[in-house]
Amino acid sequence: MKLPEAFLWGAATSPHQTEGNNLNSDWWALETGAHQVLPERSGDAVDSYHRYREDMELLGRAGLNAYRFGVEWARIEPERGQVSRAMLDHYRRMIDTALDCGLTPVVTLHHFTGPQWFAEAGGWANPDAVGRFAEFVSAVVPILVDVPWVCTINEPNMVAIMASVHQLMADPDALGALAAGALPEPDPKIGRILIDAHHAATAILRSDTEAAVGWTVAQQAFVAAPGCEQQLAEANRVWEDPYLEAARDDDFIGTQAYTSRTVGPEGIIAHPDHPDNTLTGWAYRPDALGIAIRHAWKVTGGTPVLVTENGIATDDDTRRIAYTAEALAQLGEAMSDGIDVRGYLHWSALDNYEWGHWRPTFGLIAVDRRTFARTPKPSLAWLGDIARGNTLPGADHRRTSTSDRP
């Protein structure tokens, strides 16, 4: 299937997971000192703060034409009202480097992390949270004047889940009642605040830039067990739909999907251990991307879709290629049905810090954490070849397991 000439083919990262030494971040506080609750630290991460040009050159030489990366609020505003000109210049150099490498920059303004001062003041629950985020966005706007794509907030439904986790941490009985590995539902009050913050940021960006503006949603690609369509609708209402509905007037909706989850009579069914599971314990479900794209298109009422994350945690790069080939085939089927998809950004460009763990490897590029040497995997060249041809893989490329599909 031949794609539009402007179709984005790229890969994605986030600042905290790749840059290293994000000292003023709320996540850094969770990794170190008296507040440490995470098993492993980000530390130097993969030193992309200094090595971003090498990362981008590898993507560009492979044949990709886009790179999604973020600016780090905690670096730009380490103290309330103290905006670092040097950090704004740093991220502007990253934008210029992407353009020099033939990569369309897709810039994310908030990717889970924020300044520690923001967290200590109550984070998103603070009555002034929307205004504080808007001030940050206004500070960043001057470096975004020629950036064509901006994501305001990454996975707000996951941010709202984190708020629920923090509440449960104060109540050991409630926390212990969660099934092993399960997550609480997104906090709807925080979700509403995040929607307001997104709309405030969007207004600023539309006033002062030419960027296409949207946000990204963590989609679960829920499917119903037989006879459980009502429970499926309720799960979507709680986990995704408010955040998708908030994107109805946006320039795009960022779809992010990795696996699918089944909803039964009692709600979401925990996926069992299985030989096909990925390094995160998720079911091997490359068809999740097609499910997510179709749901986003339906709920937004036709907002253009940009796949801002899709990938697999695996040590087996042949499996990464097989997973991605099937996911892209599902994307193509959605486009054939009339859904407007503007691009595909693989998660992730690099093996990086996965929010408390180093074991899950999602990257198209391996990184030696001692030397920081970058080693492109065969999957990078494979995806780059597809990008150069701007044609989705055909049936001969589709390799997937069906053993755990409903």
Order of alpha helices (4+ residues) and beta strands (2+ residues): beta-alpha-alpha-alpha-beta-alpha-alpha-beta-alpha-alpha-beta-alpha-alpha-alpha-beta-beta-alpha-alpha-beta-beta-beta-alpha-beta-alpha-beta-beta-beta-alpha
